[in-house]
Amino acid sequence: MAQAHADHDPNVYYVPHGSRWPVFASVALFVAMLGFASWLNEASWGRATFFVGLAALAFILFKWFADVVLESVSGYYNKQVDVSFRMGMVWFIFSEVMFFAAFFGALFYTRQFALPWLGGSGDGVATNYLLWEGFSAAWPTSGPGQVGGAFQTIPAWGLPLLNTLILLTSGVTVTIAHHALRAGHRTQLLVFLGLTVLLGCVFLFFQAEEYIHAYRDLNLTMGSGIYGSTFFMLTGFHGAHVTLGTIMLAIIWLRCARGHFTKENHFAFEAVAWYWHFVDVVWLGLFLFVYVL
């Protein structure tokens, strides 16, 4: 969005002027993805290009969001705009639900259909007999041929359980912070919102420890066949969402400290809280279907 203008009528639905940020963000994102793809293909310039694109994208988003915050604190957003924001956030979270549903669907299909077929059930008898004789269709597996070699899984009742408790606790603290904001209790708001940010960081720390343990001690890597790919795909994307959510919570904490929100007008806080609760719910699904079952 473009920077707000001082002569805007607050009773009129605010429509920003043309902005350059979407174009710049698209270019930066393209550079980052080009660099990442080249890095994966061992191009000498891929890694540097990826980080240049990432840095450019971070700078552009900072400037873009600064314009949006300026519009908000200048009082340009009326009730109609607020409704539009809420509808947009609902659809955004719905798109995220579909995003993870696709990956959970891949896990379900692999375990319930592909793996039994490769093991010789139904029409897969010939495939099992001719190509993968003796293959056991038991989960977890790296697939026929033991792609990536033997590996061990991460017990559900260790770090995964601890991280589950951490995220559930963070859902409670952000809710307490929301109630404190609505009640006008500034100190309580900052304390519990700060605790939520801290818990998000602790979750990410333990997930990094889990990944290091998986690679170093368990031979569980992204190359560990179908189990390794689904495990890191689901937990990795969730970790990326926790990272984004933690950053958003930290920004909201700074805005709360600067007094940007009132009891009646604080949708930015609510939007981040919705997102954080969504992240909590996804993790519960991950803990059950990836670690426990």
N, C-alpha and C positions, 0 to 999 in steps of 0.2 A: 504494500500500500504506500501511496505517496504521503508525504508529510502533510499534516492537517493545516488548514488555513484559518486565521483568526476570525474571519467574517462569516463563518458557517452558522446557520440557524439551527440550534439544538432541537427544534421541533420538527425538522425535516430529516428523513432517512438519509444517513450519511453515506455517500458514494465517493470513494477516494478517486483522485485523478490518476491517470495512467502512471504505472510504476515501472522502473527499470529493473527492480530486484528479481522478478520471476525469470527474466531472460538471463541475467547474470547467474542466478542460482542454477539454471538448467545447464549453462556452459560449465560451471564449476563441477556439477554432479557428473557431467559427461567426462570431464578430464579425470576425475577421481575414479570412475568405473573403468575408463580406458587404462589408467595406470594399474588398477588392481588386477584386471584381466591379464595385462602384460606381465605383471609381477608373478602371477600364478604360472604363466608360460615361460618364466625365467628370462624375460627380457631385462637387459642391464639397466634400462631407464624406467622400468615399470614402478619400482618402489618409490623412487623420488617423485615421479609424476602423480602417484596416488596421494602422497602426503601434501603435495602442492595443491591438488584439487580439493582435498579435505580441508586444508587451512583456508583456502579461498571460500569454500562453502560456509565454514563456520563464521568467517568475517561478514559475509553477505547476510546470513541469517541474523547475526547480531544487529546489523544496521536495519534490516527489514523489521525485526521485532521492535527495535527502538522506535521506529515510526509508528507502529501499532500502539505501543505503550503511550506515546505522546498523544495520539488521537484519543485514547481512553481517558487519560488524566485531564485532558483539555475539555472533557464533557461532551464529546461529539457523538457518543453512542447513546441513542435513546432506547426505549423499550422494544421497538421493532427490530433494531439492530441486535439487541440482546437475544431476542427470539431466534434470529437468523444464526447467531453464533451457537446457540444451544442445538439447533437442528443440525448445523454443520458438524458439531462435536459428536452428536449421536451417530450420524452417518459415518464419521471417521472411525469411531469405535466399532461400528458394525463391519466396516471394511477390515479392521484388524481381527475381528472374530472370524471372518471368512478366510483371512490369511492363515491363521493358526488351524482353522478347521481343515484346510487343504493338507497341512502337514500331519495332523492327527489322522486324517483320512488315509494318507500314505502309509502311516504306521499300521493302521487297522487292516488295510488291504494286504500289506506284506505278511502280517501275522496270520490272518484268517483265510487268505486265498492263495497268494503266491507261494508262501513257504510250504503249506500242505501239498500243493500241486507238484512242487519240486521234489517233495518227499515221496511221491508216488501215489497220492490219492486221486481217485477219479481218472481223468484222461491223462494224468501225469505219470501213470505207471510205466509206460514205455520210456519216457524221458528219464525217470529215475533209474530204470534198469540199464539203459544204453549209455547214458552220459554220466550219471552220478550214482552209480551203484554203491549201496551202503550208506548213502547220505541220510542223516537223521534230521527230520524236520522239527527240531526242538528249538524253542526260543529261550535265550538269545543265541543267535548264530551269526557268523560272518558269511554265510551262504555256501553253496557248493564250491568245492575247491579251497575252502578255508582262506578266503581273500584276506590278506593282511596278517595271517597267522593266528595262533591261539591268543585269547585275551581273557581278562577277568572283568566282571562288571562291578560297579560301585554299589555297595550295600545301601539300601534305602534308609536304614536306621542310624546312619552316621551323619555326615555333612548334609545330605539332602533333607533329612528330618529337621536338623538345626536351621537350615535355610527356610524351610517351611514355617517354622515357628517365628523366625525373624520377619518374614513377609507378612504373616498374619498379625504380628504385633504392630508392624508399620501401618497396616490398615486401620488399627485401633487408634494409633497416635494421630494420623491425619484426620480421622473423624473427630477426635477431641479438639484438634486445632480448628477445624471448621466450626464446631459449636462455639469455641472461644471467640472466633471472629464474629459470628452472628450475635454473640452476647456483649461484644465490645471489650473483651478481656485481652488486652494487647500482649502482656507478658506471657500469659498462658499460651496464647497463639504462637508466639515466637519460640517458646520452649518446645512445645509438642511438634510443631512443624520442623524445627531443627532436629528433633529426635528422629523424625521420619526420614530426613535426608541422611542422617547418620546410619540408620538401619539399612537404607538402600546401599550405602557404601560398604557396610559390613557384609551384606549379602553378596555383593560383587567380589569382595575380597575372598570370601569362602568359595565362591564358584571358580575363581582363578586357581585357588589351592586345589580344588577338585580336579580341574583340567590338568594341572601339573602332575598330580598323583596318577591320573589316568594314563598320561603319556609316558611318564618316567617309570612307573612301577607295575602297571597293569597291562601294558601294550594295547590299551584301548585308544585308538586314534581315529581320525576321519577316514583312514584307509582300512579300517576293520570291517570291511564288507557292509552288509545292509544294516547291521546293528549299529556300527560306528557312525555311519552316515546319518541314520535317523536320530540317534542320540545327540550328536553334536548339532544337527540341524535344528532340532526342537529346543534344546537347552541353550544353544548359541543365540538363536533369534530371540528367545525370551530374555537372555542376558543383555542383548542389545536394547530391548525395550525397557528393561530395568535401568540401564545406563541413561537412556533418554529421559525416563521418568524422574530419575534422581536429579538430573540437570534441571529439568523443569521445576521440580520442587525447590531446588536451591534458588532459582531465579524468583520464584514466588515468595520465598522467604525474604529475599532482598527487597522485593516490592512491598511486602508487609511491613518490613522495618522502616521503609520510607513513607509509610502511610498512604499507599495508593488505593487501598480498598476501604469501603464502608460496610456497615451491617447489611445494607440493602443492595449494594453494587459491588460484587466481587466474583463475577462469573469466571475470570481467569483462574482463580483459586479453585472453584468448583470443577472446572474442566480438567485441571491437573489431578484433582482428587478422583474424578471419574476414571481417568486413565490409570491411576495407580491401583484402584480397586479392580479394574480389568486385568492388570498385570498379576495381581494376587490370585484371581480366579484361574487364570491360565496356568499359573504355577501349580495350583492344586491338581489340575488335570495332568500336568507333567509328572508330578510326584506319584500319582496313582498309576498312570498308564506306562510311564517310562521306568520308574524306579521300583515300584512295588509289584505290579503284575508281570 
